[in-house]
Amino acid sequence: MAVAQSISATASQSAWLLNVCQTALVQGVLETQVAQTISAVIAQPVTLNAPDEDDMHFVEVVVGGQADALVTGNVSHFATVEHIAVMTPANFLEFWKRMSTER
C-alpha cells in the first residue's frame, strides 16, 4: 500500500518536483559557470515599480554583473523589469542547451 501511495503523486506534486529538479540543475550549471569565471559584482541600487521590493537586489546584481538573464521561479515579480530577460529554470535550461550547442 505504501508503494502505491508513493507512486500516485498528484499532478501538482509532479510539477513541484519537476520545478525543484530543474532549479537544482540550473544551480549546478550556474555554480560550474561561476567557478570558471569568478569575479565580483558591484551592485548599484535600482529603482523600479515592482510587486515585491525585497526582490530588487536580484535585479541590481543582474544589472551590475551584466548578466544575460535573471533566473527565477517567480517570474511575475519581475514583470515590470525591462531590458532584462527573466526566465524560469526550465526556460533557462532550454536557453543553456541552445547556447551550448551553438558554440
N, C-alpha and C positions, 0 to 999 in steps of 0.2 A: 504494500500500500504506500509506503514512504517513497518508493521509486516512482510509482505512478503519479504521486503528488508533485515530486520534483520535476518530472517530465512535462507536466501540464502547466507550464508557465503561461500567464496571460499575455496578450499582445503588448500591453503597456510594459510589463516586466521585460519582455523580449526587447522592446525598443529601448528601454532604460539600459539594459545590459549591453546592447549594441553601442549605445552612446558612450558608456563607460569604457568599453574596449577601444572604440575609436579615439576617445580622449587620451587613453593610456598610450596608444600607438603614436598619436601626434606628439605627446610629451616626450616619448622616446626619440622620435625623429628630431624634435627641436633640441633636446639635450645633446644629441650627437652633433648637430649642426653648430650649436653654441660652443661645445667643447673644441671644435675645429677652428672657430673664429671668435675667440674670447676677446671682448672689448667692452669698455664701459659706455654706458648711455647716460648722458646728462639730460634729464627730462625737465623741460620748462613748463610752467603752468599753462594749461589750455582752457579757454572759456567757451563752453558750448551749452546749449539748452538741451540737457539730457535727462531722461526719466530718473536716473539714479546717479546723483553727483558723486557718490562713492566709487563709481566706475571710471571716473575721469583719469585716474592715474594710469590706467591701461592705455588710454588714448595718448597721454603725454609720453609714455615710453615708446609707443609706435611712432609718433611724430619725431621724437628725439633720436630714436635709433634708425630712422628712415626705413622702417620695416615695410615689406610688401603688403602685409595684411595683419589684421587683428583676428585671432582665432578664439572663438568663444562659443559656449553652448547657450548663450543668452543674447542672440543677435538683436532682439527687439530693443535692448538697452542702448544700442548704438545706431539705431535707425536714422538719427539726425546727423550722424557724422558723415561729412562729405570728403571726398578725395582720399579716402582710406577704404580699402577692400575689407569688409567684415565677413568672415567665413565661419561656418560651423566646423567642427572637427572632421565630419565626413567630406565637406567641400574642400577643406584643406588637403586631405589625403588624395582626393582626385587631382587637385592642383599640383601637389608634390609629385605624384606619379607622372603627370603630363610633363612637368618641368624636368624630371629625371630622365625621361626617355628622349627629350629634345636635345640633351647635352651631347 
